[in-house]
Every structure is written in C-alpha cells, then in structure tokens.
Amino acid sequence: MNFEAPEFVFAAGLVFARLGAILMLMPGFAEPSIPTPIRLSFAFLLCLILGPILAPSLPAMPAQPLLLAGMVVTEVLIGLMIGLIARIFMSTAATAGQIISMQTGLAMAMSFDPSQGTQGAIMSTFLNLVFIALLFTTNLHHLLLRAAYDSYALFSPGLMPSMADAGLWAVDAFVDAFRIAVQLAAPLIVYGLIFYLALGVLSRLMPQLQIFFIAMPANIMVGLFIVAIALGAMAAVWLERMQRFAVELS
C-alpha cells in the first residue's frame, strides 16, 4: 500500500474500527468512570500511531463503498469479540465477590460498582477496584495494548474469522472465567461450608440459644479476615489469567 493521503485515511479508519471497539470493552480502559470521548480519543491516537505501521498488512482500499463498509463492520466485530472476551475475564471479580458475599453474610450489603455501572455486592465492588488498580500498577495494560496490536497477526484485517472458532473461544472463555471465579472464592467456600455446618450442629445442641444473631457478626469478621489473607493469592491468579489472555493474542 502506497503511503498516500487516501490510503492513510483508509488505514487509520480500519485500525480505528478494531481498536476503538476493543477499547470500548477492554478492562481498565472501558470503565464507566472514563468518559466515552476520552476512550475514543485514545483509540484515535493509537490509530494515528499504528496506522502507518500496520498499513503494509492491511488490504488495499476497495473501490466499491459496500466492500469498504463490509471491511469496517468486520473489523468492528473482531474488536468487539476481543474486547468481550477480555471483559468476560474481568467479570470473574464480580462473580467471585458475589460468592464471597454469600458465604460471609454480606450478600445484602450492596454498593454501586463503577466497573459494572450497576449495584453489586460490596465484595464484588471491592475486588473489581483492586483488580483494576493492579492491572495498571503491574503494567498489565501494556500487555493488553500489545495484544490488541498483535491481534492483526491472529485475525487478518478485513476477513471475518470463523464463527465456529469464535463461538468456541467465547464458550471456553465463559467456562474458564467461571472456574477462575470459583477458584478465587474457594477459601471462602470452604470456610462457609464449615461455618454453616458448625452453626447447624450448634443450633441442634442448644435450640434455645439464638445462634443466628450471635454467629452473623462473627461470620462477617472471620470472613473478612480470610479475604485479607487470601487477597494476594487471588490477585495473583487473576493477573496470571489476564496475562495468559494477552499472550494468546500474540
């Protein structure tokens, strides 16, 4: 592709279609607290930088408007697919937080989750904020941006990937995300089983005692203590999976 004005605009626009869609869903960049114009401006800046670099790998600009529109739509769909898979792995924090809240008696404690844009369990909000902060402090966002760039080697520009492969990738991501969420909440699941089993035995031994009102404060206190101890390992598991996702696109 010759580096002329029409070809440069075409290359930048085609790159913007994919990267813009990715950044609209990518964890850390697609949070509701970041205004949409800022996200789109960042995507546009990336396109100006990466457009000339990716231009040799891009197809020639078609003469027919319908073909051009089809290529743009294809790039948007590829970007949405990549961003959605990344967002699925981000949702493990919310799922694990919901499980932890149920085990520690905090299921009714709701707060606004800025990463989800809705009300959520307080532990889900906490884990989301912690994981987003770790994403930037560990420079994992650099790997995610590199993965977006490397996606052009995995998914050829302008060519629709196999729907069967894309569907299989999405299903595997859902399964893997749920597995990781259960893995993150595993210490609290074990604790909850032991605690509620002991609570049931104690209520049988002393039926006159109001076990529920005595045990709930202790349940919350011990649950938060276990979360504090296990938080480092939980973060390491999540960061490792996000890093593996970035490597898969490389």
Helices and strands as residue ranges (DSSP letters): H 5-23, H 36-54, G 55-57, H 65-104, E 110-113, E 118-121, H 122-137, H 140-154, H 163-205, H 211-248
